[in-house]
Amino acid sequence: MQNRIAYMPLNTYPEAAPDAAVLASVGFAASLGCGLHVSTFAVDIPPVASPLGGFLINVDGMAQAAEDRSKAECDRLKALIEGFAKTRPETRILNHRLVLGAALGAATSEARYFDLALLPWAAETQSAQDMAQSLVFDSGVPVILVPPTTTTGPVDHVAIAWDESRVAARALGDALRILPAGGKVSVLTVKDEKALKSSGIAQTLAAALELRGFNATAVETTLDRRTIAAALQDSARNEGAQLLAMGGFGHSRLRDFILGGATKGVFGDLRMPALLAH
């Protein structure tokens, strides 16, 4: 029997993801039936010469304080997760200390040794956005953003945002590997968001999935003065899906989402776990 393992990297500099999002991600790993490998990253700041020779600015002291806060946060997060997941022996937590700027590359490389990555999501946390950008574009594994409002429970219904693109097909394949036998797929299309290559593509994919043994339903919606993110999430939740899989409806739109701030981008208001493919 094969055991799936999810990977969760937690960068603690300049700040960590909120505890609620971290614990939601731990719970979501259990919902997926996955073991969990957590890596926390503490920062090591190399010495930097002060232009004032340390007369007015204690650069070394500031760097040491930042390092101490980062390490303490790693220890605190480890204790928090161990306390929350103490009944799940398949949860493993390792602390790392890396030079400033190295955590993203290390996490991206480490993610490739696991089945998927779970990222605690907070739109206002820059470290969460940076980690998401790195893993989505460079890791090569499915990446699921988990908002703090996520509830636990079996994940047996996924929604796929479908526009016939390569990245949408990649998201579909990733989502189907997560879906248990007998699970349901809702195929979502937004008819007035952009010109689609042909009509009825949700019905075409649903029929193809039915032939492969999946329980699939086509769902068409319109923006109705909503953003594309709101329209997709509303439709997915109305259908009862626990996970939304999407390829970003184009490279630039996905990159805008990843690089945006608290109010910019497609998923400034993430309301449910979202699997992103690139």
C-alpha positions in Angstrom: 0.0 0.0 0.0 1.3 3.4 -1.0 1.3 6.3 1.5 0.9 9.8 0.1 2.8 12.5 1.9 2.1 16.2 1.7 4.8 18.8 2.2 4.3 22.1 4.1 7.1 24.7 4.2 6.9 27.4 6.8 9.1 30.4 6.3 9.4 32.6 9.4 11.2 35.6 8.0 10.1 38.4 7.8 6.9 36.8 9.3 5.2 33.5 9.5 1.7 32.5 8.2 -1.1 32.9 10.7 -1.6 30.1 13.2 -5.1 29.5 12.0 -3.9 28.9 8.4 -1.1 26.6 9.6 -3.5 24.5 11.6 -6.1 24.5 8.8 -3.4 23.1 6.5 -2.5 20.4 9.0 -6.1 19.4 9.2 -6.5 19.5 5.4 -3.6 17.0 5.1 -5.7 14.6 7.3 -8.7 15.3 5.1 -6.8 14.3 2.1 -5.6 11.1 3.8 -2.0 12.2 3.6 0.9 12.0 5.9 2.6 15.4 6.5 6.2 16.6 6.3 6.6 20.1 7.7 9.8 22.1 7.2 10.3 25.3 9.2 12.9 27.8 8.0 14.8 30.1 10.4 16.9 32.9 8.9 20.6 33.3 9.2 21.6 37.0 8.3 25.2 37.4 7.1 27.1 40.3 8.7 26.5 43.6 6.9 28.8 46.6 7.2 27.0 49.8 8.4 27.9 53.0 6.5 27.9 54.7 9.9 30.2 52.1 11.5 27.6 51.1 13.9 27.7 54.6 15.6 24.0 55.3 15.1 22.6 52.0 13.9 23.4 48.7 15.7 23.2 46.6 12.5 24.6 43.5 14.1 22.2 43.7 17.0 19.2 44.1 14.7 20.3 41.1 12.6 20.8 39.0 15.8 17.3 40.0 17.1 15.7 39.0 13.7 17.5 35.7 13.8 16.4 35.1 17.4 12.8 35.9 16.5 12.9 33.6 13.5 14.3 30.7 15.4 11.9 31.2 18.3 9.0 31.2 15.8 10.2 27.9 14.3 10.3 26.3 17.8 6.8 27.8 18.5 5.3 26.5 15.3 6.8 23.0 15.8 5.2 22.9 19.3 1.9 24.2 17.9 1.7 21.6 15.2 2.9 18.7 17.4 0.2 19.6 19.9 -2.5 19.8 17.2 -1.4 16.6 15.4 -0.4 14.5 18.4 -2.8 11.8 17.4 -1.2 11.6 13.9 2.2 9.9 14.1 2.6 10.4 10.4 3.3 14.1 10.9 7.0 14.9 10.8 8.5 18.3 11.6 12.1 19.4 10.8 13.6 22.8 11.6 16.1 24.4 9.2 18.4 27.4 9.5 19.3 28.9 6.1 21.1 32.1 5.0 18.8 35.0 4.2 17.0 34.4 0.8 17.7 30.7 0.6 14.4 29.4 2.1 12.4 29.6 -1.1 14.8 27.7 -3.2 15.3 25.1 -0.5 11.5 24.6 -0.1 11.0 24.4 -3.9 13.6 21.7 -4.2 12.4 19.8 -1.1 8.8 19.8 -2.3 9.8 17.6 -5.3 10.3 14.6 -2.9 6.6 14.6 -1.9 3.2 14.1 -3.6 1.9 17.6 -3.2 2.5 20.8 -1.3 0.1 22.5 1.2 0.6 26.2 1.8 -1.1 28.1 4.7 -2.6 31.1 2.9 -2.8 34.7 4.1 -3.1 37.3 1.4 -1.6 40.0 3.6 1.5 37.9 4.5 4.4 38.6 2.1 6.3 35.4 3.0 3.2 33.3 2.1 2.9 35.0 -1.3 6.6 34.5 -2.0 6.5 30.8 -1.1 3.4 30.3 -3.2 5.0 31.9 -6.2 8.1 29.8 -5.9 6.4 26.5 -5.5 3.6 27.0 -8.1 6.0 28.1 -10.8 9.1 26.0 -10.1 8.4 22.9 -7.9 6.6 20.7 -10.4 4.2 19.3 -7.8 0.5 20.1 -7.1 0.3 23.1 -4.8 -2.8 23.7 -2.6 -3.4 27.0 -0.9 -5.3 26.6 2.3 -7.1 29.6 3.9 -7.6 29.7 7.7 -11.4 29.2 7.3 -10.9 25.6 5.9 -12.8 23.0 7.8 -11.8 19.3 8.1 -13.7 16.4 6.5 -13.3 14.0 3.7 -12.3 15.6 0.3 -14.5 13.6 -2.1 -15.7 16.4 -4.4 -13.5 18.7 -6.4 -14.4 21.5 -8.8 -12.2 22.2 -11.9 -12.1 25.6 -13.6 -12.1 24.5 -17.2 -11.2 26.5 -20.3 -9.4 23.7 -22.4 -6.0 25.3 -21.7 -2.8 23.3 -20.9 -2.7 24.5 -17.4 -6.4 23.6 -16.8 -5.6 20.1 -18.0 -2.7 20.0 -15.7 -4.9 21.1 -12.8 -7.5 18.5 -13.7 -4.9 15.7 -13.7 -3.5 16.8 -10.3 -7.0 17.0 -8.8 -8.1 13.6 -10.1 -5.1 11.9 -8.4 -6.3 13.4 -5.1 -9.9 12.4 -5.6 -10.9 9.1 -3.9 -12.8 6.3 -5.7 -16.4 7.3 -6.2 -15.6 11.0 -5.8 -17.4 13.8 -7.7 -16.1 16.3 -10.1 -17.9 19.6 -10.9 -16.7 21.1 -14.2 -16.9 24.9 -14.0 -17.0 27.4 -16.9 -17.6 31.1 -16.7 -19.3 32.0 -20.0 -18.8 35.7 -20.1 -15.3 36.1 -18.6 -13.4 35.6 -21.8 -13.9 34.1 -25.3 -13.8 30.3 -25.1 -12.7 28.2 -28.1 -16.1 26.5 -28.3 -19.4 26.2 -26.5 -20.3 23.3 -24.3 -16.8 22.5 -23.1 -18.0 21.8 -19.5 -20.4 19.2 -20.9 -17.8 17.7 -23.1 -15.3 17.3 -20.2 -18.0 16.0 -17.9 -19.0 13.3 -20.5 -15.4 12.3 -21.0 -14.9 12.0 -17.2 -18.1 9.9 -17.0 -16.6 7.5 -19.6 -13.6 7.1 -17.3 -15.7 6.2 -14.4 -15.9 9.5 -12.6 -19.1 11.1 -11.3 -19.0 14.4 -13.2 -21.4 17.3 -13.6 -21.1 20.4 -15.9 -21.7 23.7 -14.3 -21.9 26.9 -16.3 -22.1 30.4 -14.6 -21.6 34.1 -15.4 -19.7 36.8 -13.7 -22.8 38.7 -12.6 -20.7 41.7 -11.6 -18.3 39.4 -9.6 -14.6 38.8 -10.1 -13.6 35.6 -11.8 -12.3 34.3 -8.5 -15.5 35.0 -6.7 -17.6 33.5 -9.5 -15.5 30.3 -9.5 -15.5 30.0 -5.7 -19.2 30.7 -5.4 -20.0 28.0 -7.9 -17.6 25.5 -6.4 -19.0 26.0 -2.9 -22.6 26.0 -4.1 -22.0 22.6 -5.7 -20.5 21.3 -2.4 -16.9 20.9 -3.6 -14.2 20.9 -0.9 -11.4 21.8 -3.3 -11.2 24.1 -6.4 -8.5 23.2 -9.0 -7.5 25.7 -11.5 -4.7 26.6 -13.9 -5.1 30.3 -13.5 -7.0 31.0 -16.8 -3.7 32.0 -18.4 -0.1 32.6 -17.2 -0.4 36.3 -16.7 -3.5 36.1 -14.6 -2.0 33.5 -12.3 1.2 35.5 -11.9 -0.8 38.6 -11.1 -2.5 36.7 -8.3 0.7 35.4 -6.9 2.5 38.7 -7.0 -0.4 40.9 -5.9 -0.7 42.4 -2.4 -3.5 42.1 0.1 -6.2 43.6 -2.2 -4.7 42.9 -5.7 -4.9 39.8 -7.8 -7.3 37.1 -8.5 -7.5 35.5 -5.1 -7.2 38.4 -2.7 -10.2 36.7 -0.9 -9.5 33.0 -0.9 -12.5 31.2 0.6 -11.7 27.6 0.1 -8.6 25.4 -0.6 -7.4 26.0 -4.2 -5.1 23.7 -6.2 -3.0 25.7 -8.6 -1.2 24.2 -11.6 1.3 25.8 -13.9 
